[in-house]
Structure formats: structure tokens, C-alpha cells
Amino acid sequence: MSRVCQITGKGTVIGRQYSRRGLAKRKGGIGKKTTGISPRTFKVNLQRKRIWVPELNRTVRVRLSTRALKTISRNGAFRTLLDAGLVRPPKPKK
């Protein structure tokens, strides 16, 4: 299973880590010099959650980023999960 948020679509991003040495110019030095650049990954903070959806009267299991958890608490569980395509609207009663 890939490390991707089911609501926001955030995933792992590739970047670089810069190693520097020296004293900054504003502190009286001659400036910082880059001595090495190495690749690294920035991983998204994913949580496995069971979210109660009162409109459906059931729980939904999802893998969320912490930003998506904040979105759910702000907009509501049903609306957020519906926009992400993780749940369907309830069928009308006959």
C-alpha cells in the first residue's frame, strides 16, 4: 500500500539535504559554504483512522494525513469523504 492520503492525495516527495559549514556573514564570518548535497525523502504524516459518519450510520476506515483530519473536523466527515469519492450518498427511502 502506497503512502498517500486518501482525501488530499498528498504523498512522499523527493528533495535534497544540504550540508553547510562556516560562519554566516552577519555573524562576522566569510559566509556559509555548501560541502555536500544528499538526496532524501519527505514523508507525509499518515494516520489510520476509523471515522463515524452519522449520515450513513456506520464507520469508514481511511488513511489520512493530519491536514485531512483537520479538514474533516472543519467541514464534517460525510461532506469531506463524499468529495473525495470514498463514500456514496445514501439511497432515498421508498
N, C-alpha and C positions, 0 to 999 in steps of 0.2 A: 504494500500500500504506500503510495507516494505521500510526501509530506506537504500536503496542500490543504488549505482551508476550504471547506465545502460551501461557505457563504461568500467570502470575499475573493477567493481564488488566489490568495497570497501563497507563495511557495518559497523554496530555497533560492537564494540569489548568490551569484559568484562575484567576489570582489578581490581586493588586494590588501595586504597589511604592509605598511611602510615602516622600516626600522630607521631611526634617525639618531645622530649623535651630535654633540656640540652645544654651545650656549647661544640662546636667542640674541639677536642684535639689540633688542630693547633692554636686555639684561647685561649688556656690555660685551657680548661675545662677537664672533665674526659670522654668526648665522648657523642654522641647523643644516646638516648635510645628510642626504639620504644614503644609507650604507647598504640597504637591501630591500627588495620587494618580493614578497612571497604570496602565492595565491591562498585564499581562504573562502569559506562559505558562511553566509549569514542565514541562519536557520530561523524559520518562523516559530513562534511560541504557540504550539498547538495543544489543545486540551480535548480529551474525550468527555463528552457531556451527555446526560440524559435530560432532555428538556420537556417539561409538561406543557402540552398545548390544550388549553381548555376548550377551544372551538371544536377540536377533533375528539376530545375526551380520551386522550392517550398520550404516551410519551414517545419522543423521537430521539434516536441516538445519532449524534453527529460529531465530527471532528472539527473544532473551531479554533480560530486564532483568538487571542484575547481582545483584539479590536472588534471581532464579530460578536463576542459576548457583550461588549458594551453597546453595540448596535441593537442586539436583542433586548437588552434591558431598556433601551430608549424607545424603540419602535414597536416592541411586542414580538412575541415568539411566532405567532401564526403569520403575521404580515411579512416578517423577515424570511421565514422558511418558505413561504409561498413565492416571494420574489426570486429566491434562489432556485426554485424548482424542486425542492426537497419534499414538499407535501402537495397534495391536491386539495382543492376546495371541497367541503362536504357536499354530498348529494342531497338535493332537496327531498323532503319527506312527502309522500303521496297522500 
